[in-house]
Amino acid sequence: MAAGGLIAIQDAVVLTEEIVRQEQLATALECFTTRRYERCKLLVDGCRQIGEWQKSGQVRHHEAGQLQAEVMRALAAPL
């Protein structure tokens, strides 16, 4: 979905926020993971689904476009 750069930038923002917010690095990393997990999983799951459609020879352009739009909308939501 070409969203790796977006994820990296968001990760940097959230990691910085948590390091500033938390006293312990381990706590900051735990909070970072909690905040980022579902959003990153959504992207991975969407990419996996599109890849499965492509591997099976059943390219579903309409469904893939809809799935990509849904994922991108979610990624654009406030952190």
Legacy VTK file of the C-alpha trace (Angstrom):
# vtk DataFile Version 3.0
C-alpha trace
ASCII
DATASET POLYDATA
POINTS 79 float
0.000 0.000 0.000
3.097 2.210 -0.034
2.510 3.344 3.543
5.848 2.382 5.101
7.071 5.973 5.200
3.846 7.121 6.818
4.095 4.414 9.477
7.741 5.331 10.176
6.900 9.019 10.629
3.968 8.214 12.901
6.165 5.827 14.897
8.733 8.592 15.395
6.068 11.023 16.617
4.464 8.563 19.020
7.795 7.259 20.325
8.966 10.819 21.005
5.724 11.624 22.823
6.004 8.542 25.013
9.689 9.061 25.832
8.910 12.632 26.921
5.805 11.533 28.842
7.206 8.527 30.723
9.958 8.439 33.324
11.187 4.954 32.462
12.273 3.923 28.965
10.713 0.478 29.368
7.369 2.103 30.198
7.684 4.457 27.232
8.331 1.529 24.900
5.386 -0.399 26.326
3.077 2.609 25.851
4.433 3.118 22.331
3.675 -0.497 21.444
0.176 -0.269 22.888
-0.585 2.894 20.917
0.862 1.656 17.619
-0.042 -2.036 17.507
-3.598 -1.940 16.144
-2.873 0.694 13.495
0.177 -1.179 12.225
-1.690 -4.498 12.343
-4.448 -2.995 10.222
-1.918 -2.123 7.513
-0.214 -5.521 7.652
-3.536 -7.367 7.528
-4.727 -5.275 4.577
-1.526 -5.894 2.639
-1.689 -9.595 3.434
-5.267 -9.813 2.166
-4.447 -8.084 -1.107
-1.408 -10.354 -1.489
-3.577 -13.435 -0.950
-5.975 -12.275 -3.652
-3.061 -11.721 -6.013
-1.439 -15.096 -5.228
-4.688 -16.942 -5.836
-5.058 -15.321 -9.248
-8.282 -13.725 -8.098
-7.289 -10.091 -8.288
-10.267 -8.204 -6.949
-9.597 -4.674 -8.071
-12.778 -3.202 -6.588
-12.390 -4.925 -3.207
-8.655 -4.186 -3.109
-9.329 -0.519 -3.834
-11.950 -0.371 -1.099
-9.668 -2.122 1.374
-6.790 0.209 0.557
-9.041 3.263 0.980
-10.274 2.002 4.363
-6.738 1.366 5.590
-5.510 4.758 4.394
-8.446 6.494 6.116
-7.562 4.733 9.355
-3.886 5.649 8.999
-4.816 9.290 8.446
-6.776 9.448 11.718
-5.224 11.473 14.549
-2.587 9.655 16.540
LINES 1 80
79 0 1 2 3 4 5 6 7 8 9 10 11 12 13 14 15 16 17 18 19 20 21 22 23 24 25 26 27 28 29 30 31 32 33 34 35 36 37 38 39 40 41 42 43 44 45 46 47 48 49 50 51 52 53 54 55 56 57 58 59 60 61 62 63 64 65 66 67 68 69 70 71 72 73 74 75 76 77 78
